[in-house]
Amino acid sequence: MWQMQAVDEEVLNQVHEWLSADRACWLATVVETWGSSPRPVGSLLACDQDGHIQGSLSGGCVEDDLLEKLTNGELAANAAQQFRYGISAEESEKFGLPCGGSLLIVVEPVPPDAEHKAHFAHLHERLAERKSVRRTVDLKAGTFSHSDTGHFEPLSWDPDRQRLGHTYGPEFQLFIIGAGMVSRYLAEMAKMLDYRVTVCDPREQFINDFDVQGVTLVNDMPDDAVKAHADDPASAIVALTHDPRIDDMGMMEALKTKAFYIGAMGSSRTSASRRERLKELDLSDAEIGRLHAPIGLPIGSKTPPEIAIAILAEITAVRKQTADQAHHQLASAGA
């Protein structure tokens, strides 16, 4: 599944903005790490000639040194090239890389020509639509390309062929219907797992009282909100209001989406009644079969935080299963 973080999308969007304004820039990607590295493989950084930086490669002094080398013409002046930081223990300490860690980056000059503008505009459009795209950079040939994809592939770096492949796509989203107590705990926990959290509730007062920081709040009917914000394979949708007038409306649309997980809170009896109501709304047995209800793994949860843990545990299990299936299908197709 998709693993792109929000900060990396911000980097690519910044490159797009600079190019749209006819400003040249550079894009750096971490392709290999050794030892302890502050940022994982795939991390991105963009900078321009004026010293503006978006993203991070190390969280230390690498960024300042890289910017100096780029603006002085010492690195990636006319073509993409690789560069290693932290070859020795002394250099690791100098650049803030812990425990003797080191990292290999690929740095690309990005001029504001028509080809680069069109390339990054396409990336921008795909990400805005919460879709994924695979980018390939061939350092030896001096070429770059992109291809739209519906599945995640890990970053690949071939040191012999000097070829980089990197899939960009949406971060995982947890779309919560209902701004109640369980939703508060669930939102906080999901943020710790790097989900982008959206909370929808048509009841204005509930939305106004929802005080979890870093959450997108939507005061709209859940069926409209689901279609607008969560119809993609990187989203999980959960209904937690206990009000069938609200939850059923959300589930009616959620079960038609591409979301990898759909669940609704309620007892076994409540869940059985919900399934009967959904049948009357012309949903097929296959669509209704996607519904996880009662929601969450059966861990005996009773309190709001325990219920939130059970929900996230089930979402995690389904997400892992979905990813394994996608990788298996990809391997079978290539066999």
N, C-alpha and C positions, 0 to 999 in steps of 0.2 A: 504494500500500500504506500501511499504518499507520506513522505517524511519531511517535507520542506518546512522550515521555520519561518515565522513572520519576518524576522530581520533580514533573511536572504531575499525575500520578495521585495522588501524595501530597497535593497541594493540594486536589484534589476530594474525596479521602477525609477530609481534615481538615474541610472545610466540612460534609460529611455528619455527622461526629462532633459538631461544634459544634451543628448543628441538632438532632441527636438528644438533646443535653443542654440544649435550649431556650436556646441562646446565639446571639444575633444576630452577624452578621459581614458582611464585604464580600468581593467577588471582583473582581479586576482582571485584564484581559487586554490584552496588547500587540497592537494591531491594525495599526499602521503604524510603520515606522522610516525615518529618513533619515540618510545619512552612516554613520558607524561606530557600531554599537549593540552593547553587551555581551550582550544577550539577543535571540533571534530573535522574529519575529512568531509569536503563539500562546502565548508564555510567560505563565504564570499566577502570581498572588500572592493569598493570602487572609490576612486579619487580623481580629482581633476587638476589642471595645471595651477590653479589658485590655492591648492592645498585643502580643499574641502574633501572630507572623508565620510563614506557611508559604509557601515559594516565593520567587521573585525576579523583579524586572522589569529591574534594571540592574546589580546587584552593587555599587552605590554608594550615594549619599545619597538617591536617589529614594524608597526604601522608607521612610526616616525622615520625609521631608517628606510623603509620601502619608499615612502613619499619623497624623501631626499634623493634617492637613487633615480626615481622616475623623473622628477622635475629637472634633475641635472643631466638627463640623457644617458645615464649609465646602464639602464635596464629597460628592455622592451621599447626601445626608441622607435623602431620601424616594424618589428615583427614580434609575435608572441614567443616567449621563452620561459624555461623553467629556472627556478632559483631556490637554493636551500638555505635555511636558517638553522643555527644550532649544531654546526658540524663538530665543534669541540665543546667541552664542559664550560670553558671560559666564555665562548660565544653564547651558549645557552643562558648563562648567568647574565651576560650583557643585555640580551634581548628579552629577559623576563620569562624564559622558558623553564619550567620547574623540572627538577630531578634529571637534568641532563637531556631533556626532551629536544626533539628537533622536528622541523616540518619542511616539506617540499611544496612549493607553490608554482602555479602556472600564471604568468602575468601577460595580459593581452593589451596592446594599444587599441583604443576604440575611437577612430576618427569619425567625424560627423558626415560621412559620405552616404550616398543613397543606399548602398548595400547594407551598411551597418544600421542605418535608420530603419529600414524595412525589417531587418532581422530582429532587432530589439523591440520594435513596435509589435511584431507578432508575439514575442514572448510576453509582452505587457498585456496583450489582448487575451491570450490563453489563461494567464494567471488571474486576470480580472473576472473571467468566466468560471474560475475554479476548475480548470482543466490542466492537464499535464503536457509537458513537451520535453523532448530529449534533444540536448544540444551537443554537437560534436565539434571539436577543435583539433585540427591536424597541424602540429607545429612545423613538421618538415615541409609539408606542401604549402603552408601559409594560408590554409582555408578554414572556414567555419560553416556550419550548416545546422538546420534544426528539422525535427520531424515530430509531428503530433503523435501522442501515444495514450493509451488508456490504462497502462499498467506501470508500476514502479520498477525501475532497474537501479541497482546501486551504482554509485560513481565508479567509473573504470578509468584506469590510467595505465597505458602501455608504454613503459620507458624506452623500449627498443624502437617502436614505431612512432614514439612521441605523439601519442594520440589520446585525447581526453574525451570521455563521454559522461554527460551529467544530466540527470533527469530533474527538472523543476516541476513542482506541482503544489497544490493547496495543502496547507497545514490541516491537521485533523480538526474538525469542528464538533462541539457538542451543542446541539440545539435543544433547549429546554422549554417545554410548554408549561407555564405556571411559575409564578414568582413567590413561592411559599417557602417554608422553613427547610424542607428537604432540598429544595432547589438551591438555597444558600450554601448548604454544606457541599452539595454536589458540584456547584460552580467553583468553590474554593479548591476542592480536591482535584477537579479536572484541570484547573489552571496549573497546578503543580506537576501535572503530567503533560504539560505543553499543549493542551487543547485550546483552541479559540472558542470561547463560550458565548453563545447568544441565548438570551432569555426573552421569551415572548409571552405576553399576557394581555388580553383585551381589556382587563380591568385596570384603569388608569392609576388608581390608588395603590394597587399592588406593585406596579412598575415604579411609581414614585418612591415607594418605601424600600425598594430593593437596593441595598447599599454595598454590594460586593464590587470592589474596584476592578477595573480592567475587563468588564463584561459589557457586551453590546446589548442594549435594551431595545425591545421592539414592542410598541403599544399598538397591536393590530390583531385582527382575527387570525387564529393559528393556521387555517387552511391557506390563506393568502400568504402568510409569512413563511410557511414551509416551502411553498412553490418558489418564492422569491429568494430565499436564503439557504436552503438546505437540500436542494435536489442534485446531489452529487455523491460519488462513491467514497468521499472522505468525510462524510458527515454521519453522526449518530443522532437520532431524534428520540427524545423521551417525553412522555406526557405525565405530569405530576400534580395536576390540580385537584384530582378527586371529583371534579365536576364533569359529568359525561357530556354536558352541552358544549364544553370547551375541549376536553380531551378527545372525544369522538370526532369532532370537526377536524382537529389536527391529524388524527390517525387516518381519517378518510383520505387525506392527501398524502400523508407520509408513506403509506403502504404502496403508493404508486411511484415513489421516487426511487433514485438509485442509491439512497442511503444504505450504508453497510450494516446498520443496526437500528431497529425500531422497537421501542418498549413503552409500556404503560403501567402505571402503578395501580394496585388494587388486589383484593383477595382473589382466590380461585373462583369463588362464586361471581364476584364482580367481573372478572376477566371473561368468564363464560358468557355472561350477559352482554358484555361488550362485543364479543365475537358474533353473537346473534344479531345485534344491532348493525354491525358492519356488513353482515350478509344482506340485510335489508337495504343497504346503501349501494348495492350492486357491485361490491367488491368480490373478486373471485376467491375460491378456496386457496389458491396459490398465494395470492396477495395477503390474505388474512393469516396464512401459515407463516408469514415472515414476522408476525408480531410476537415479541417476548412479553408474555403476561401470564402470571404475575412477574413483574420486572425484577431483575437481579438474581444472583446466585443464591440458593437456599442455605444461608448461613445462620438462620434464626434471628435475623435482624429485627429490632423493634423500634429503636430510637432513630431520629432523623440522621445522625451521622452514621449509624450502622447501616441504614437503608442506602445511604449514599455510597458507602464502601461496597455493598453488595451489587449495586448498579454498575459502578465503575469496574468491578471485577468481571462481571459478565460482558461488558463492552470490550474490555481488554481481551478476554478469551475469544470472543467473536472476531475481533479485529485480527488477532494472531491467526485464527483459523482461515479467515478470508485471505490474508497475505500468503499463507502456505499454499492455498488452493491456486492463487494467481501465479506463484512461482512454479508450481507443478505444471500448470497449463503451459507456461512459457517454456519450461524445459521439454515438455512433450512435443510442443510445436517445433522446437529446434532439433529434436532427435532425428 
